[in-house]
């Protein structure tokens, strides 16, 4: 099938470039100081709604999308280049969910953009750590990894009017008569296996009203529970401004028009109760084969049409123009002419502390992890910098609020230390990976 409305997407933002450890060495300048440059930022991954993309077919067999990495810093304070952003174009009406089902973004208008994965920041070179007390820093910052996620993406068609009815009720024939859409038409049920959109123009030349009609594949009883791929079809009705319930007056499969209407309304109500509040027209199709007007009145039928002979089509289009125009005016008035920005996934800030199964504590937070992402944690000056930085970030306060006790093991990125209240909360002597001499010196510095 060329139309795909469900897929999975894997995005990987670019990694940042590492900072450079370098010292200026030129003739007659033997101690020129640090001159390592910063690494470049990794590229972001953006999803952009595009009218020129019709379905999610491009993600079915190739779900992976990756931005480029940033370049490493160089000597002479040359910064690495930034990684290029990746723009992934998706159909208008695409909804993005996490694997747990949380809605993260809803791209309902052409040009809507959403950052699916943020690129990693570049590491700072050793020239960034130069201070009056630290004249020759021999360490730099490692880069952040770019974000990596799996998403479920689904397409919900955006249409002004949705044609809803049983299989073989005449929906495809109708949309082919009132628009330029050319769906497959045959005299057997389930001819339409995928939704079709058609653009309808009605009115006097120069004062025409244009609206979009969706031909939804036929529903069967039990569609709200997924029978007959019901959920896949019903999803495309959710955003329609108005519904046309098309009843087969030829009594398809032995069902009378009244029975068809009852089943359709029941399925719509069980799937989304708010669909029953949507403006709708009850239309009898194939009027050239049925003439029982009394039955029409009994079930509240609005119109009778024949897509084959054209009977009733002008009246149907006039009614649809009235409904769509009124609905658009209400939406414009509700919006007040102002665009609304919805933040689906706010980025966590600050420091977060969680308890591991083994009883140790894990400190999370972008700034805190960045503070320990240094190239050389065996350097005394690097340890001093880390101690001061994580204190300033409030890591100790967060640990106390979380309930840490004396002697508990703390994990912060690649740094592991033991909590000591009398030592200001952080014991650098327990930092993993340090040799014994380094541990002794770091511990004494931490107790000043």
LINHU-V499559 format. One line per field, one symbol per residue. ss: DSSP state (2 for helix, 1 for strand, 0 for the rest). A space follows every 50 residues. Layout:
ss=???
//
This chain:
ss=00000111111100000000001001001000010000000000111111 00000022220001110000000100010000000111111001111000 00111110000011111000000002222000000000001000000111 11111000001111110000222222220000000000000000011111 11000000111111100010002220000222222220000111111100 02220022222222222222202222201111111022200022222220 00110000000022222222222222222222222000000000000000 01111000001111022222200100000222222222222200222222 220000001111001111002220001222000002222222222200
//
